[in-house]
Amino acid sequence: MFDQATTTLLRVVLHEVCASVSRSETGARTHVASKMLEAANRGEMSPEGLRQVGREALSQAPTMWR
């Protein structure tokens, strides 16, 4: 489990990365969140590093999710 500061950081970065994704596109958002959580579990805690992971996940998400 992450502390409150890390959880807040993950939520903020997820919101930034998925700003252009409709809120109803839960599949894409879930995919991005999952990849960001994996990165955080590996120790990636910098905002820019998490943004990069999120952007890569979004670009690799199936087209129907975007």
C-alpha positions in Angstrom: 0.0 0.0 0.0 1.2 3.5 -0.7 1.2 6.5 1.7 -1.2 9.4 1.1 1.3 11.5 -0.7 2.1 8.8 -3.2 -1.5 8.0 -3.7 -2.2 11.7 -4.4 0.7 11.9 -6.8 -0.5 8.9 -8.7 -4.0 10.3 -9.0 -2.8 13.7 -10.2 -0.5 12.2 -12.8 -3.3 9.8 -13.9 -5.6 12.8 -14.3 -2.9 14.7 -16.3 -2.1 11.8 -18.6 -5.7 10.9 -19.3 -7.0 14.5 -19.7 -7.9 13.8 -23.3 -9.6 10.5 -22.5 -13.3 10.5 -21.9 -14.3 9.6 -18.3 -16.4 6.9 -19.8 -13.3 5.2 -21.3 -12.7 3.2 -18.1 -10.7 0.5 -20.0 -8.0 3.0 -21.1 -7.9 4.7 -17.7 -7.6 1.3 -16.0 -4.8 0.3 -18.3 -2.8 3.5 -17.6 -3.4 3.3 -13.9 -2.3 -0.3 -13.8 1.0 0.5 -15.6 1.6 3.4 -13.3 1.0 1.3 -10.2 3.4 -1.3 -11.5 6.1 1.4 -12.0 5.5 2.8 -8.5 5.8 -0.7 -7.1 9.2 -1.0 -8.8 10.2 2.3 -7.1 9.4 4.9 -9.8 8.1 7.8 -7.7 9.1 10.9 -9.7 6.2 12.8 -11.3 8.0 12.9 -14.7 8.8 9.2 -14.6 5.2 8.3 -13.8 4.0 10.6 -16.5 6.2 8.9 -19.0 5.0 5.5 -18.0 1.4 6.7 -18.2 1.9 8.3 -21.7 3.5 5.1 -23.0 0.7 3.0 -21.6 -1.9 5.3 -23.2 -0.1 5.2 -26.5 0.0 1.4 -26.4 -3.6 1.0 -25.3 -5.8 -0.6 -28.0 -7.4 1.9 -30.3 -10.9 1.1 -29.1 -9.9 2.4 -25.7 -9.0 5.9 -26.9 
